[in-house]
């Protein structure tokens, strides 16, 4: 017992001395090679070394957000907090974000060095979102954008979207027959998993397999914040918090146990397809899956192919990026359509003006007779405005993933030191009253050109990527010219799937409003609660429950 006590005390003293050195000595004697060594850090509150940093580190971003809002009012648009052994800089200004991410994109496009848990979760940064800015990141991102997100490939998944929409519509039809309010988020999440699993593994899986994937992915995501404490003195943490380390390893192993057999099955399928041993029916049902594109990639810096653990990491990233964020955004949009019946009515009028009234459906049939086609979406500017307003008012992530810089740089007269974390406050930018009139109101009209032909509240200009078109113009969701909102990030690290996400949101919102009238339980839309909580994304604290009545004539 005495031996363990001495070891523990020694480790604590060593960790304390190292933290004091990192936090006090190094800042007093910055590198003489830095041309910015005389610049101050952005302002922020003073904290007690080690103890203060530990307290900041225990807070999630959702807990930090109201604190940062107050600090921004006190110190200005750039604030520094000392989190862990390095400063964390928070940017809440549109113009500063544009200067960093767009005008100086190459400088601010790196990621922080991985902490202990991130090394496990990301296979030591072998995924797109966390990879260091360099050859590996370029290879992985280029593969995704050219092989899966290219317009021709996205179009090839149209049958998959149609199939998933059928599943969602009939699940909602069955739920609506009870005449009770429906908790819709479960249906949205399942539908998105059906779609992204097909896109990932190239074929339809049965319900049991999809549920297994959904379970391990969501269990992994919803527990990640619990492991942040392991990153504070990780060597000591592996001793003190060994049970929590074991739990994290178990969650990762569960993910591998479910996904690796699917990856191996796809490897065998690809081999058989190359040998021409598949029947025509199988070829028609199958599409090019994300896994297919990863099998022959060679990492440029390591001169080897991806291993199974790294493919699991990339598949998990692909599934999370396309399911949780999209289902979260879809629920927020539908909640606002329930809360504001006028907006829903106006949207329904636009939809029927383009495609006519909804069709007859059979309550027990597996497929509906018709759905809104993807090409019809281009003629629905108000639909696009509703989706953009949903992303502005309720961005699924209130912060983008942290950025970093590889050397000391200047930003707005302040020093951004090498390896500092730079965080951008997405929600604050979308709610800025200096940019948006009545920012906390849900007003899709702000994205439309008015009847006199004048520009809307938001200046319109051309932007790359799809999904922002309305009334003959494009709202630049990429922020390439000017950032006014950035739900997908901005610059070189912008979410590569933003165009696909907008397509999915428009497609599902349009069809859900076309098929169903959405009302609040009891008919009082004021009962719709828009308060928030953080899971992996920022979700509704009280999930949407809506009364759903079909607009179609239902045939038994």
Phi, psi and omega in degrees: 000316181295323180297313179298322180297317179296317179299315182296315179296320179297317179297319179297317180296317179298315181296321179296315180297320178296318180295318178297321178297314181295322189269336185245308186289310184300315178299333180285337183229072181293164181300131181290347180279350182279125178286349182252020190294340181269357179280145177278157169293155171304148185292161179182173182288150175279144179226157176286125181308146178070297183294312180298319179297320179297319180294319176297320185294332181285344184272140173282166179298326179294328176284329178285333190302309179296328176295315180295327178297317178292320180294324178296319178295329182275317189255344183112187189285351178235125186230144177247132169239143178266101182247117184072218185264006182217153181289146174245121184254131182245128182248123180241017184247134178300313185291321179292320178298319180294318180298319183285308191277331184253304183290329179236044187300322182294329182284322187259020185261005180277170175246152176299154175300140186292138172278177189302314182291325180296325179300322179286314186291326186254014184052049180056052175067032176263055171212172188287317188290330185247355182297144175298150181291107183176198187300319181295314178300315181299318180297311183293319180290318180298321178299315181295313185289326183272329185264330185245320186262003174296141183310320180294323179288319178302319179296327181293343178269009183298323178296324178294317178297320179297316180298315181293322177299320177301315179301312183295314182300316184283332171295320178290322177300316180295320180292324183289340181293340180283347182067013177255162178296141185254130172279103194276338188297326179297320178292319180297314182297318180296317180298316180294323177294319177304315184291311184288329175295319177296316179294329182283314187254001169080003182206160177285130174257160181282170186299323181298316179296317180297319179295323177297314179297315180300318182296310183291324180291316183287324176299319179295312183295313188288346181257355187301318183299335181293341185261005181299327182298337180291343182274352179267105187057065188301326180297318176290321182298327180293340176270310184288320184248043186297329178293322180289324175299316179298323179293318178298316179296323179296317179298318178295320180295322177300318178298315180295321181298328180275318188275326184298318175300325178291322177296315180297321178295324179288324176301315180294320179298316181297319178299314180295322179294319179295331179272358178072030184260011181259146177284158184299323181296321179295321180296322182292324181284333185271149173233171175290120180265159179302322179302320181305322185283347183267343192294325185252007178294141176242123180295123189293328183273336183253352176054049178208166176275165178292142174269174185299321180296321179290324176293322175301315180300315181292321178293319177298319177299315181299315181293315181296316183296328185262347184254301188295314181294318182290316179294325176296312179298321180297318179296318179298318180296313181294327177297320179289329176291329174287319183289330182239082182303331179299318179295317179298318179296318180296321179293318179297321178297318178297316183297311181292332176293336180267315188243359181085183182290160180292158186275175168286148177227153174261125186297331182259358182285154179276341181226144174280168182280337183199153172223164175291128182279156184296326179291337178290335183298332183294344180259020183235077182296325181291324175303313180297322179294321178298316181295315179297320179294324176297319180288328177289311186285326184226066178298133181302328175241126180278350174223144170283166175300143185301140172261172178207169177232147183272352178208163178300132179223161179259138176219113178055038177083004180245160177271127166255103187286155178308134177072006175291150172275133178242118184247142182243128189273091187297310184298319180301322180290322179286345181249013185289116181293343177284345180248323187243128176288129182046065191297335182271000175270152178264100186229086180301334183300340181296341180263006182250148171287134184283174187295336181278358180088359179285162179291153178287183179305324179262126178301136181256143177197164181293146177212153179285155179090161183259178170094353181254005188289139176200130177051041175083359179238176179233128168275128187280088180292342181280342182069022185295326179264319181201135179269123172242333172207152184213062180297338178254013187082194180201163177077205187292337181261015178302148180303121182292341182263019183299317179297319178294319179298317179295320176300313181298317180296314180297317183297313183284319178300313181301312182289324179294322178285327179293319184276329189228149166262130185251121181227159179284145175302131183081357176079005182255101183293342178292345179282350178288117185266117181260019176289160192239161167210159181261125164249238169286319173249178175272110187248173176291129180300320174244104186306147183300127168242124185227149171273124185245121177237133184289141173271352183272162167273123185264126177262130180283000000 
